Amino acid sequence: MEPTDVEARAAARETIRQLQFYWCGLLCLPLAYLGGCIAIQKWWFGPAGRHGLLPLSQHPNESAVLAAVCGLTALLAEALLVFLRRRFGKWLEEAAQNMAEFLRLLRRRLLILGALCDLVSFFGVIYYVLDGDLRAMLAFGILAYVLYAQIFPQERLAEKVKIPPKRGNGSRPGL
């Protein structure tokens, strides 16, 4: 038996609530990376007196390099995020009549967009390991949180579900 619009939207809302819980878990990743960077600084860089594997501190424009890398990453990540959000919006509208496909796309949307946000945060870890400057990790972590805020699974997505009315078997009622 096919679900009605009300049942389909209720299922979509439940899935969105689950995705909101997963989204909260994604918010812990930049903090975990920051903790890892602090541990690296304390136990790996600290005792050896190192400041990264490829420190930019000898470069005369270290702050400008960090700002340029962070700015370029921000622009690329934001452009890709906007593009993917629009694509998923179109795909969700196309799948609005198939509840299983719609819910699958909602999950895939959070997975892919969350991976993009996490990639930005992880890029901060890579930059930190190379340079040894914790400011980079903080900058990329903040950028990741700005991106995470844009992918929050909102309940209004459930309103896109439109189950077509059930068709009869071709016979006339009452005959």
BELUR-V156863 format. One record per backbone hydrogen bond with DSSP energy under -0.5 kcal/mol. NH is the residue of the N-H (numbers start at 1). CO is the residue of the C=O. Records with the same first field share a line. If there is no record, write none. Layout:
NH = CO / CO
This chain:
8 = 4
9 = 5
10 = 6
11 = 7
12 = 8
13 = 9
14 = 10
15 = 11
16 = 12
17 = 13
18 = 14
19 = 15
20 = 16
21 = 17
22 = 18
23 = 19
24 = 20
25 = 21
26 = 22
27 = 23
28 = 25
29 = 26
30 = 26
31 = 27
32 = 28
33 = 29
34 = 30
35 = 31
36 = 32
37 = 33
38 = 34
39 = 35
40 = 36
41 = 37
42 = 38
43 = 39
44 = 40
45 = 40
46 = 41
47 = 42
48 = 44
49 = 45 / 46
50 = 45
51 = 52
53 = 129
54 = 130
55 = 52
59 = 56
62 = 59
65 = 61
66 = 62
67 = 63
68 = 64
69 = 65
70 = 66
71 = 67
72 = 68
73 = 69
74 = 70
75 = 71
76 = 72
77 = 73
78 = 74
79 = 75
80 = 76
81 = 77
82 = 78
83 = 79
84 = 80
85 = 81
86 = 82
87 = 83
88 = 84
89 = 85
90 = 86
91 = 87
92 = 88
93 = 89
94 = 90
95 = 91
96 = 93
98 = 95
99 = 97
102 = 98
103 = 99
104 = 100
105 = 101
106 = 102
107 = 103
108 = 104
109 = 105
110 = 106
111 = 107
112 = 108
113 = 109
114 = 110
115 = 111
116 = 112
117 = 113
118 = 114
119 = 115
120 = 116
121 = 117
122 = 118
123 = 119
124 = 120 / 121
125 = 121
126 = 122
127 = 123
128 = 124
129 = 125
130 = 126
131 = 127
132 = 128
134 = 132
136 = 133
137 = 133
138 = 134
139 = 135
140 = 136
141 = 137
142 = 138
143 = 139
144 = 140
145 = 141
146 = 142
147 = 143
148 = 144
149 = 145
150 = 146 / 147
151 = 147 / 148
152 = 149
154 = 152
157 = 154
158 = 155
159 = 156
160 = 157
161 = 158
162 = 96
175 = 172
